Amino acid sequence: MIAVPEKYQGLRCFAFGDGPDLADELLDLVIGGRKTATCSTEDEPNTSTPGERWIVRDGRGTPRCVIETIEVTYRRFPEVDAAFAYEEGEGDRSLDYWRQAHRTYFGRQGKFREDMMLMCERFRLVEVFAQAETP
């Protein structure tokens, strides 16, 4: 069991990705310090503003950490650059990998278009929640 510290109770929560396995994979990249950026379609409800903090859940819905949004920009899919792809931390961190992975991801949602607008967010890891000892 993981307890959310009182100072974070009331924050909005989300999980990365579109399923439990991807949520866990991306969360591990965040906790490991490799993933410091993410993107979503401009119409998703989880839009963020700089300074906002979020609780990130794992694939089972368990709160695991808090991140804080540093920057939010809007870019069309082809405008995402290699630096942002690298900060997303996925695969080999290349722009080619990022484009293919996100074509697949947004395609599963039926939202992919070559000129789609994305909310591109940079964030920092604030705190990882300790797992409570089980007797």
Backbone as CSV, one residue per row, in Angstrom:
resi,resn,N_x,N_y,N_z,CA_x,CA_y,CA_z,C_x,C_y,C_z
1,MET,0.844,-1.186,0.000,0.000,0.000,0.000,0.884,1.242,0.000
2,ILE,0.471,2.225,-0.770,1.203,3.481,-0.848,0.275,4.597,-0.383
3,ALA,0.741,5.364,0.576,-0.066,6.459,1.100,0.367,7.773,0.450
4,VAL,-0.613,8.576,0.076,-0.336,9.898,-0.473,-0.164,10.861,0.694
5,PRO,0.987,11.513,0.767,1.172,12.486,1.851,0.064,13.547,1.839
6,GLU,-0.285,14.001,3.014,-1.396,14.946,3.162,-1.233,16.181,2.284
7,LYS,-0.006,16.683,2.146,0.211,17.911,1.369,-0.142,17.751,-0.105
8,TYR,-0.282,16.501,-0.596,-0.628,16.267,-1.996,-2.075,15.830,-2.191
9,GLN,-2.782,15.571,-1.107,-4.171,15.140,-1.248,-4.977,16.280,-1.851
10,GLY,-5.808,15.954,-2.794,-6.597,16.966,-3.481,-6.034,17.332,-4.847
11,LEU,-4.797,16.890,-5.153,-4.257,17.130,-6.493,-4.969,16.248,-7.509
12,ARG,-5.006,16.704,-8.752,-5.555,15.859,-9.815,-4.600,14.693,-10.056
13,CYS,-5.163,13.579,-10.496,-4.400,12.351,-10.726,-4.546,11.908,-12.175
14,PHE,-3.540,11.208,-12.659,-3.628,10.596,-13.986,-2.597,9.483,-14.075
15,ALA,-2.720,8.670,-15.106,-1.709,7.671,-15.452,-1.284,7.953,-16.889
16,PHE,-0.013,7.775,-17.173,0.474,7.928,-18.536,-0.070,6.810,-19.410
17,GLY,-0.141,7.071,-20.715,-0.484,6.028,-21.678,-1.958,5.709,-21.741
18,ASP,-2.246,4.563,-22.371,-3.634,4.151,-22.589,-3.903,2.723,-22.117
19,GLY,-3.119,2.270,-21.174,-3.343,0.943,-20.619,-2.358,0.686,-19.494
20,PRO,-2.615,-0.349,-18.702,-1.777,-0.612,-17.527,-0.300,-0.826,-17.831
21,ASP,0.022,-1.585,-18.872,1.431,-1.859,-19.164,2.173,-0.592,-19.570
22,LEU,1.572,0.201,-20.442,2.210,1.440,-20.874,2.301,2.431,-19.711
23,ALA,1.276,2.474,-18.871,1.307,3.352,-17.698,2.509,3.016,-16.809
24,ASP,2.729,1.731,-16.565,3.856,1.308,-15.727,5.192,1.600,-16.394
25,GLU,5.285,1.337,-17.693,6.533,1.573,-18.428,6.921,3.054,-18.386
26,LEU,5.950,3.938,-18.651,6.234,5.375,-18.679,6.492,5.915,-17.275
27,LEU,5.758,5.409,-16.295,5.992,5.811,-14.910,7.415,5.452,-14.479
28,ASP,7.883,4.267,-14.830,9.248,3.863,-14.491,10.273,4.822,-15.096
29,LEU,10.007,5.307,-16.314,10.910,6.275,-16.943,10.921,7.595,-16.175
30,VAL,9.754,8.000,-15.663,9.668,9.237,-14.868,10.441,9.071,-13.561
31,ILE,10.165,8.005,-12.839,10.811,7.777,-11.546,12.322,7.619,-11.718
32,GLY,12.743,7.028,-12.821,14.156,6.856,-13.099,14.847,8.121,-13.601
33,GLY,14.082,9.185,-13.828,14.652,10.453,-14.260,14.867,10.599,-15.753
34,ARG,14.447,9.614,-16.526,14.657,9.645,-17.981,13.569,10.411,-18.715
35,LYS,12.353,10.361,-18.212,11.205,11.014,-18.857,10.877,12.307,-18.114
36,THR,11.021,13.436,-18.819,10.726,14.744,-18.227,9.804,15.556,-19.127
37,ALA,9.144,14.885,-20.059,8.211,15.553,-20.961,7.142,14.562,-21.403
38,THR,6.018,15.105,-21.829,4.930,14.295,-22.349,4.097,15.152,-23.282
39,CYS,3.267,14.505,-24.061,2.367,15.270,-24.922,1.012,14.591,-24.958
40,SER,0.019,15.373,-25.312,-1.341,14.862,-25.445,-2.042,15.672,-26.514
41,THR,-3.200,15.179,-26.927,-3.976,15.946,-27.894,-4.527,17.175,-27.187
42,GLU,-4.721,18.223,-27.946,-5.149,19.490,-27.348,-6.537,19.407,-26.714
43,ASP,-7.312,18.380,-27.058,-8.678,18.278,-26.536,-8.798,17.378,-25.299
44,GLU,-7.672,16.846,-24.808,-7.746,15.984,-23.622,-8.057,16.811,-22.381
45,PRO,-8.764,16.232,-21.423,-9.136,16.982,-20.219,-7.972,17.232,-19.264
46,ASN,-6.874,16.519,-19.424,-5.748,16.667,-18.503,-4.788,17.769,-18.932
47,THR,-5.321,18.894,-19.392,-4.433,20.003,-19.727,-3.862,20.579,-18.446
48,SER,-2.663,21.097,-18.543,-1.938,21.548,-17.365,-1.445,22.965,-17.569
49,THR,-1.040,23.578,-16.472,-0.449,24.913,-16.514,0.853,24.875,-15.723
50,PRO,1.836,25.707,-16.097,3.095,25.726,-15.352,2.857,25.971,-13.861
51,GLY,3.569,25.194,-13.055,3.430,25.270,-11.606,2.419,24.289,-11.033
52,GLU,1.582,23.719,-11.883,0.581,22.758,-11.406,1.253,21.421,-11.091
53,ARG,0.803,20.804,-10.025,1.315,19.491,-9.624,0.235,18.440,-9.831
54,TRP,0.696,17.242,-10.159,-0.174,16.105,-10.454,0.322,14.878,-9.710
55,ILE,-0.599,14.051,-9.280,-0.247,12.721,-8.775,-0.283,11.780,-9.972
56,VAL,0.788,11.010,-10.144,0.845,10.035,-11.231,0.563,8.653,-10.648
57,ARG,-0.367,7.954,-11.279,-0.749,6.604,-10.853,-0.079,5.564,-11.741
58,ASP,0.112,4.384,-11.196,0.648,3.288,-11.999,-0.498,2.597,-12.734
59,GLY,-0.193,1.505,-13.406,-1.184,0.796,-14.206,-2.316,0.165,-13.418
60,ARG,-2.172,0.056,-12.106,-3.242,-0.486,-11.256,-4.006,0.621,-10.549
61,GLY,-3.627,1.869,-10.829,-4.319,3.006,-10.218,-3.731,3.459,-8.893
62,THR,-2.594,2.897,-8.517,-1.954,3.260,-7.250,-1.147,4.551,-7.416
63,PRO,-1.347,5.529,-6.549,-0.544,6.760,-6.610,0.931,6.442,-6.358
64,ARG,1.814,6.915,-7.240,3.236,6.580,-7.112,4.166,7.771,-6.959
65,CYS,3.792,8.927,-7.520,4.687,10.082,-7.424,3.921,11.370,-7.737
66,VAL,4.616,12.487,-7.562,4.071,13.802,-7.918,5.031,14.441,-8.905
67,ILE,4.457,15.013,-9.967,5.237,15.797,-10.915,4.700,17.225,-10.925
68,GLU,5.544,18.154,-11.351,5.143,19.548,-11.472,5.401,20.020,-12.896
69,THR,4.397,20.607,-13.505,4.529,21.132,-14.860,5.455,22.337,-14.852
70,ILE,6.411,22.346,-15.763,7.358,23.448,-15.905,6.973,24.337,-17.086
71,GLU,6.567,23.703,-18.190,6.290,24.440,-19.416,5.223,23.728,-20.216
72,VAL,4.349,24.491,-20.849,3.357,23.947,-21.760,3.423,24.749,-23.051
73,THR,3.596,24.046,-24.172,3.558,24.679,-25.482,2.629,23.867,-26.376
74,TYR,2.130,24.502,-27.403,1.284,23.809,-28.380,2.029,23.768,-29.699
75,ARG,2.129,22.560,-30.264,2.834,22.363,-31.529,2.070,21.353,-32.374
76,ARG,2.165,21.513,-33.650,1.628,20.492,-34.551,2.602,19.312,-34.552
77,PHE,2.086,18.141,-34.856,2.878,16.908,-34.819,4.237,17.060,-35.513
78,PRO,4.299,17.593,-36.762,5.609,17.685,-37.416,6.542,18.749,-36.818
79,GLU,6.035,19.593,-35.951,6.855,20.634,-35.325,7.581,20.158,-34.064
80,VAL,7.221,18.982,-33.580,7.917,18.441,-32.406,9.357,18.158,-32.818
81,ASP,10.305,18.659,-32.027,11.710,18.552,-32.400,12.429,17.431,-31.636
82,ALA,13.674,17.205,-32.027,14.475,16.127,-31.442,14.704,16.327,-29.953
83,ALA,14.842,17.579,-29.518,15.063,17.837,-28.090,13.855,17.396,-27.267
84,PHE,12.649,17.705,-27.738,11.454,17.292,-27.007,11.319,15.770,-27.024
85,ALA,11.555,15.160,-28.180,11.479,13.697,-28.281,12.451,13.050,-27.289
86,TYR,13.647,13.600,-27.177,14.642,13.081,-26.241,14.127,13.175,-24.803
87,GLU,13.532,14.318,-24.450,13.036,14.517,-23.088,11.845,13.616,-22.765
88,GLU,11.109,13.170,-23.789,10.028,12.203,-23.523,10.600,10.886,-23.024
89,GLY,11.855,10.589,-23.364,12.580,9.483,-22.752,12.246,8.089,-23.238
90,GLU,11.481,7.967,-24.297,11.021,6.652,-24.731,11.927,6.046,-25.793
91,GLY,11.984,4.709,-25.808,12.755,4.001,-26.824,14.201,4.454,-26.846
92,ASP,14.722,4.727,-28.061,16.115,5.189,-28.183,16.210,6.714,-28.080
93,ARG,15.098,7.365,-27.741,14.990,8.807,-27.512,15.149,9.641,-28.785
94,SER,15.124,8.998,-29.937,15.279,9.723,-31.198,13.939,10.294,-31.662
95,LEU,14.018,11.284,-32.536,12.808,11.859,-33.117,12.082,10.834,-33.980
96,ASP,12.812,9.999,-34.712,12.166,8.956,-35.520,11.373,7.996,-34.644
97,TYR,11.974,7.551,-33.534,11.262,6.653,-32.623,10.017,7.350,-32.080
98,TRP,10.179,8.602,-31.637,9.065,9.354,-31.070,7.912,9.444,-32.071
99,ARG,8.226,9.791,-33.314,7.167,9.932,-34.328,6.426,8.619,-34.549
100,GLN,7.168,7.521,-34.695,6.516,6.232,-34.927,5.670,5.812,-33.721
101,ALA,6.217,5.952,-32.525,5.487,5.551,-31.311,4.223,6.388,-31.138
102,HIS,4.293,7.677,-31.430,3.124,8.535,-31.248,2.112,8.406,-32.380
103,ARG,2.550,8.068,-33.585,1.594,7.732,-34.648,0.772,6.512,-34.208
104,THR,1.473,5.520,-33.657,0.806,4.293,-33.192,-0.135,4.602,-32.029
105,TYR,0.369,5.338,-31.039,-0.417,5.652,-29.841,-1.675,6.446,-30.193
106,PHE,-1.520,7.556,-30.897,-2.690,8.367,-31.246,-3.576,7.655,-32.270
107,GLY,-2.989,6.771,-33.079,-3.770,5.960,-34.014,-4.707,5.011,-33.284
108,ARG,-4.223,4.408,-32.181,-5.091,3.522,-31.383,-6.311,4.269,-30.864
109,GLN,-6.152,5.557,-30.616,-7.252,6.380,-30.105,-8.118,6.946,-31.226
110,GLY,-7.727,6.695,-32.466,-8.472,7.226,-33.603,-8.299,8.730,-33.783
111,LYS,-7.209,9.280,-33.239,-7.010,10.730,-33.263,-5.844,11.179,-34.139
112,PHE,-5.050,10.245,-34.658,-3.839,10.680,-35.348,-4.146,11.364,-36.674
113,ARG,-3.491,12.515,-36.848,-3.442,13.237,-38.119,-2.041,13.833,-38.217
114,GLU,-1.470,13.879,-39.378,-0.112,14.426,-39.539,-0.018,15.871,-39.070
115,ASP,-1.131,16.615,-39.140,-1.092,18.030,-38.745,-1.766,18.277,-37.394
116,MET,-1.963,17.217,-36.615,-2.662,17.367,-35.335,-1.915,18.304,-34.394
117,MET,-2.676,19.022,-33.568,-2.100,19.919,-32.567,-1.899,19.137,-31.275
118,LEU,-0.724,19.298,-30.663,-0.384,18.615,-29.428,-0.079,19.616,-28.324
119,MET,-0.466,19.263,-27.117,-0.023,19.991,-25.939,1.267,19.309,-25.492
120,CYS,2.372,20.026,-25.570,3.682,19.484,-25.206,4.073,20.049,-23.846
121,GLU,4.276,19.155,-22.906,4.507,19.553,-21.520,5.856,19.049,-21.029
122,ARG,6.593,19.938,-20.407,7.814,19.556,-19.696,7.482,19.597,-18.205
123,PHE,8.052,18.651,-17.465,7.751,18.567,-16.032,8.981,18.136,-15.266
124,ARG,8.885,18.271,-13.946,9.945,17.764,-13.078,9.316,16.825,-12.062
125,LEU,10.091,15.853,-11.639,9.668,14.926,-10.600,9.827,15.617,-9.258
126,VAL,8.762,15.663,-8.474,8.782,16.334,-7.173,9.056,15.331,-6.063
127,GLU,8.308,14.233,-6.059,8.451,13.255,-4.976,7.938,11.896,-5.427
128,VAL,8.657,10.854,-5.029,8.225,9.476,-5.236,7.682,8.984,-3.908
129,PHE,6.509,8.387,-3.925,5.896,7.921,-2.683,6.519,6.605,-2.247
130,ALA,6.824,6.527,-0.959,7.378,5.307,-0.376,6.270,4.276,-0.231
131,GLN,6.638,3.058,-0.493,5.684,1.963,-0.326,5.672,1.558,1.137
132,ALA,4.494,1.463,1.722,4.367,1.092,3.124,4.791,-0.369,3.328
133,GLU,5.410,-0.624,4.436,5.796,-1.997,4.779,4.544,-2.810,5.084
134,THR,4.524,-4.046,4.605,3.395,-4.927,4.927,3.855,-5.922,5.982
135,PRO,3.026,-6.093,7.018,3.414,-6.996,8.114,3.456,-8.446,7.702
